[in-house]
Amino acid sequence: MEIYLDYNATTPIDKEVLNEMLPYMHTYFGTPSSFYSIGRKSKQTIIRAREQLAGLIGANPEEIIFTSGGTESNNHAIRGAALANKVKGKHIVTSSVEHPSVTEVCRYLDSEGFDITYLPVDNKGVVHAEEVAAAIRPDTILISIMHANNEVGAIQPIGEVSEIAKKNNVLFHTDASQSAGKINTNVAALGVDLLTLAGHKLYAPKGIGALYIREGVKIENLMYGGGQESGIRPGTENVIQIAGLGKACEIAGRDLNRNRQLMSDMRIRLLEGLTGKHGNRVILNTDLDNSLPNTLSLAFENVEAHTLTSVIGHEVFISTGSACHADITEISPVLEAMNIQHMTAASTVRISTGKNTTKEEVDRAVDIISDAVNKLSM
Ligand SMILES: Cc1ncc(COP(=O)(O)O)c(C=O)c1O
């Protein structure tokens, strides 16, 4: 039995999502801008998907732009907001635990004359709102702080930061790639101007995502072309995947409470199983009281994480650090920013449960991981 416990890296396509997508691969292949029936069908599908997505995050459908994924949405939001507001100022505030699709855009903007403040986090991976307030300057134009962290699951105080952003008339972007479908991502409750979604984290395919742009907010385009997506993100629409993302968002909203509970139960079962066998040799990086319900970042004392994951890698699939750059063996910048000791960071694995994770999978994974930990500790 192969046990996948790396749902923060990616998720499989939901069967309901796949069924929604299939007709657009063959029967309804027309472009949405054509006027014959198979084109109109594509157009209706995009309209519906936009509504389904808007439903998940409490937005108006017109505020949603489909993109190629979380990376593009983050690039578009940050670069677009920076370029559209550069006459007002060139200062951007972000955190030191963002995904590379945020930090690398910031680095690029830095090279273009923008000034970036990377806020520290505490040892639970959380940015403090007071630090955000203290970082704001007259030339600050944008705050970009993720909703929840991909490696340790820490949830940021987005509501509090949004108050600060509003008071100072600064745009606020959040990367909700990891949080959507796991916790509430209502844009009104979060108070954000821009929000990133990544399809493959919530049982839609890879290579599709969305950007929420609050009505009235103007950002510069990344690309120029035909007038698709209100001219904001031109290019013939990826109807197949848009149909899938729409369905995935509908399901994510519909099943949110059930999935949250199940993922959380499975995470606790995993943790209890592992601590039951290894006691205080298990060092927990994730703050269980303020984190995604499915994420466990933990270390087994003196067991190197890459060795552990490769020993169990034919049966149990978990990751060390962030899966997006898993082949790099350096200590993750997130754990470094949390001030986690080097030895602990090198021993840290990320286990993330999914909406279909079963007790049997968890119990078996606990046994396999524990056997490997025992062997590697000898
Ligand atoms: C927090 C976060 N943001 C953005 C991304 C990038 O999303 P995508 O893979 O769709 O480009 C990821 C993917 O790992 C992520 O975890």
PDBQT file of the ligand as one rigid body, heavy atoms in Angstrom, charges set to zero:
ROOT
HETATM    1  C1  LIG A 401       1.870  29.043  -0.351  1.00  0.00    +0.000 C 
HETATM    2  C2  LIG A 401       2.047  28.749  -1.811  1.00  0.00    +0.000 A 
HETATM    3  N1  LIG A 401       1.948  29.743  -2.697  1.00  0.00    +0.000 NA
HETATM    4  C3  LIG A 401       2.089  29.532  -4.018  1.00  0.00    +0.000 A 
HETATM    5  C4  LIG A 401       2.359  28.277  -4.510  1.00  0.00    +0.000 A 
HETATM    6  C5  LIG A 401       2.561  28.115  -5.993  1.00  0.00    +0.000 C 
HETATM    7  O1  LIG A 401       1.417  27.598  -6.615  1.00  0.00    +0.000 OA
HETATM    8  P1  LIG A 401       1.530  26.910  -8.051  1.00  0.00    +0.000 P 
HETATM    9  O2  LIG A 401       2.212  25.611  -7.838  1.00  0.00    +0.000 OA
HETATM   10  O3  LIG A 401       0.088  26.748  -8.489  1.00  0.00    +0.000 OA
HETATM   11  O4  LIG A 401       2.261  27.825  -8.940  1.00  0.00    +0.000 OA
HETATM   12  C6  LIG A 401       2.482  27.203  -3.624  1.00  0.00    +0.000 A 
HETATM   13  C7  LIG A 401       2.835  25.845  -4.115  1.00  0.00    +0.000 C 
HETATM   14  O5  LIG A 401       3.476  25.075  -3.453  1.00  0.00    +0.000 OA
HETATM   15  C8  LIG A 401       2.306  27.441  -2.241  1.00  0.00    +0.000 A 
HETATM   16  O6  LIG A 401       2.413  26.464  -1.335  1.00  0.00    +0.000 OA
ENDROOT
TORSDOF 0
